């Protein structure tokens, strides 16, 4: 008890500030880390100077530091994994931003890394792609549409989905004017499709303003023709549930 009282009394007599031998400033005692062996219980340098000195030491001895870290991680895999998880959990936003900046600065390295991974894990990559296409059938189609639009070089390529255009058009075919059943899927002739009012091959852009929802059969019959009726969104055809190949395109009067 006497020792505890004498220690508390000694701390009460310590000055509120301390001189840092690193930056040569007089700072509050709270700016210093503790050191039990020191007379006043604090390190000689402030936290900022200690951090800078540690960073400089690690920079000069980078290989030795990396080797020491590798040995520690190999000897303590569970603790190393837990420490990494804590670090990522506490800095998730900064980590994502840092990774994004690195990818933007090193696009060739990113491509090489992915190419190497796909080559090493070819079977896994194919299985993963198949599973993704089954779960997201519309995404590959949208990517293909945008790719064709970029290859056509007709200006801006907007990002949107066929369902978005269908909801906008109330699921009414922009060619024949009849209702489209969103539940029908390809290759049903009356299933939904995305029609470019002015075809990409004729200079039209992949934009919301140039796209409309249409029956698959209507879109196939229209092709890339640009008739007054087509531009007016009223081509006089009636969808029929028979095979697409028997249809002929009705010329507008």
Secondary structure, 3 states (H helix, E strand, C coil): CHHHHHHHHHHHHCCCEEECCCCCCEEEHHHCCECCCCCCCECCCCHHHHHHHHHHHHHHCHHHHHHHHHHHHHHCHHHHHHHHHHHHHHCHHHHHHHHHHHHHHCHHHHHHHHHHHHHHCHHHHHHHHHHHHHHCHHHHHHHHHHHHHHHHCCCCECCCCHHHHHHHCCCECCCCCCECCCCCCCCCCCCEEEEECCCHHHCCCECHHHEEEEEHHHHHHHCCCCCHHHHCCCCCCCCCCCCHHHCCCCCCC
